[in-house]
Amino acid sequence: MKIGIIGSGIAGLSAAWLFNKHHDVTIFDRQSSLGMDAFSLDVEHQGKTIRLDVPMRLSYAGYYKNLLAMYGLAGIKTQHIKASGSFSTLDGKTYAKFRNISVAGLNLPRFTGQSTGKYQVPQMILDGMKYAFNAPRQLQNGMIPRAQTFEEYFKARGFSDGFIDGVMMPMYAVMCTCSYDAIRNYPAEVIIDNLKPHMFFSGFQQIRRVVNGTQEVVKRLSYDVKDIRLNTTIESITRTPEGKVLIKQDDGTEHLFDHVLLGTQANHATKLLTDATPTEKEMLSSFTYEPCEVVIHSDDSLMPPRRADWGAINFIVDPNHQYPYSTGWMNGMHPDLKPDAPPIFHTLNPQVEIDPKKEIDRAWFERPIVTQQSLAALDTLNQLHREADRNVWFIGSYAAYGIPLQESAVKSSVNVAHQLGVRIPWERQ
Ligand SMILES: Cc1cc2nc3c(=O)[nH]c(=O)nc-3n(C[C@H](O)[C@H](O)[C@H](O)COP(=O)(O)OP(=O)(O)OC[C@H]3O[C@@H](n4cnc5c(N)ncnc54)[C@H](O)[C@@H]3O)c2cc1C
């Protein structure tokens, strides 16, 4: 079959990798390089060129089952990063820190900090243990109603405000890259499904990155695909009466496919599908997006004032912030950046001025938000995908259950592969 894939983020690339073994695949992307690697950055650092993944692309065993299985089979090597973090107030008080400690060969998390105001360290530790022990079991036993929001989950179970506002909301607002309003209203079940207790109790040592970064991922996943069209913006997709799909580029060039997998975000997909049915239109418009800004720089004034408090991820928390503000210290998360070398930072939504002389790059992204409405839209998407004569398919981080991360993007491609009878090499037949 002739398969057209629009968009080469991880959804489009994983679909290409799965389908290309059996079918004739063409990838289109409007970017000048494969989409997943389009914002990666070459930085001159101590006489060497270092390629940074922008945005960061972390994963961990236990949750990223499809992504890591595919990486394994595609020969993409991953490595642990030294996970650690800090939470500070705007005026520089670091009220919580986590590190990994090794005791008798076991990796365990260690929490410390300086209690201040409602951020009381012993209480936050107790709350953290209570959450990590209980939440997955509560989800498994059906004790978390579908309509319960993330904030309601904590309030209903007596967690302290310091733990909710000072740790949970900032951490998950960063992971979901959304506003504080959106994270409070996230369906609790979706976030708790992401929590794998072994990660917490192994001192976060399961967190991984790709050894050679995103450039290795795009190279290996697209390796055998003969027809890759970059700098190519698709303008429209139309289903023909003969059961084919006609796609049109913005320069007027047309292509005919048996199936098209739309790997753009939902808010772009809705503009491309000229003959979208009312159900498709309503489904696609039910996925909402929020913007975020990422700055790569070397300005350490965005970090906790005491260097001893620096971790791999550093959250600065203030009740007046609408969006989460955090800085990743790339040294130690990248094999070519040693911890004692001049630092490079990755700041999400900076809330203070960055020294222009220390700014390296700035990029803007959009991320889908999970809501009750988007969960219902996902049910509709799955129903649409079961239609007998379907030949336009929706893939992307928004198009499968879970926090919109790389794993949900790959899962969405796997779901379409199942519908079209394509074998998933890491699944038992
Ligand atoms: C700041 C930040 C940090 C993140 N950190 C992590 C992390 O640590 N771990 C993790 O798992 N996830 C992380 N994510 C989320 C993850 O990056 C996304 O979930 C994932 O990249 C989405 O992939 P996708 O294939 O669904 O979509 P995209 O990557 O958005 O791909 C869509 C592609 O479609 C192309 N396109 C759009 N319209 C057209 C058109 N008309 N014609 C042709 N091409 C078109 C675009 O150019 C793009 O390449 C992070 C996201 C952000 C913003």
The ligand as an ORCA input file, in Angstrom:
! r2SCAN-3c Opt
* xyz 0 1
  C       9.432     22.014     26.660
  C       9.037     20.605     26.362
  C       9.690     19.559     26.993
  C       9.326     18.243     26.715
  N       9.991     17.233     27.351
  C       9.653     15.955     27.098
  C      10.336     14.891     27.710
  O      11.288     15.072     28.464
  N       9.918     13.621     27.434
  C       8.881     13.354     26.587
  O       8.539     12.180     26.378
  N       8.216     14.352     25.999
  C       8.574     15.638     26.216
  N       7.896     16.654     25.604
  C       6.758     16.320     24.750
  C       7.208     15.747     23.428
  O       8.237     16.558     22.916
  C       6.014     15.714     22.480
  O       5.003     14.957     23.074
  C       6.337     15.046     21.169
  O       7.498     15.595     20.609
  C       5.182     15.240     20.208
  O       5.457     14.528     19.033
  P       4.412     14.482     17.855
  O       4.999     13.615     16.798
  O       3.063     14.156     18.357
  O       4.251     15.973     17.315
  P       5.296     17.053     16.777
  O       6.646     16.803     17.302
  O       4.638     18.351     17.065
  O       5.349     16.803     15.198
  C       4.419     17.332     14.295
  C       5.161     17.557     12.973
  O       4.202     17.940     11.974
  C       4.812     18.867     11.115
  N       3.739     19.613     10.432
  C       2.739     20.330     10.994
  N       1.926     20.838     10.057
  C       2.427     20.430      8.862
  C       2.026     20.631      7.499
  N       0.940     21.360      7.171
  N       2.774     20.088      6.502
  C       3.881     19.336      6.805
  N       4.300     19.122      8.068
  C       3.582     19.644      9.084
  C       5.624     19.745     12.068
  O       6.644     20.429     11.376
  C       6.156     18.700     13.059
  O       7.448     18.229     12.667
  C       8.275     17.975     25.815
  C       7.638     19.028     25.147
  C       8.028     20.327     25.389
  C       7.330     21.433     24.653
*
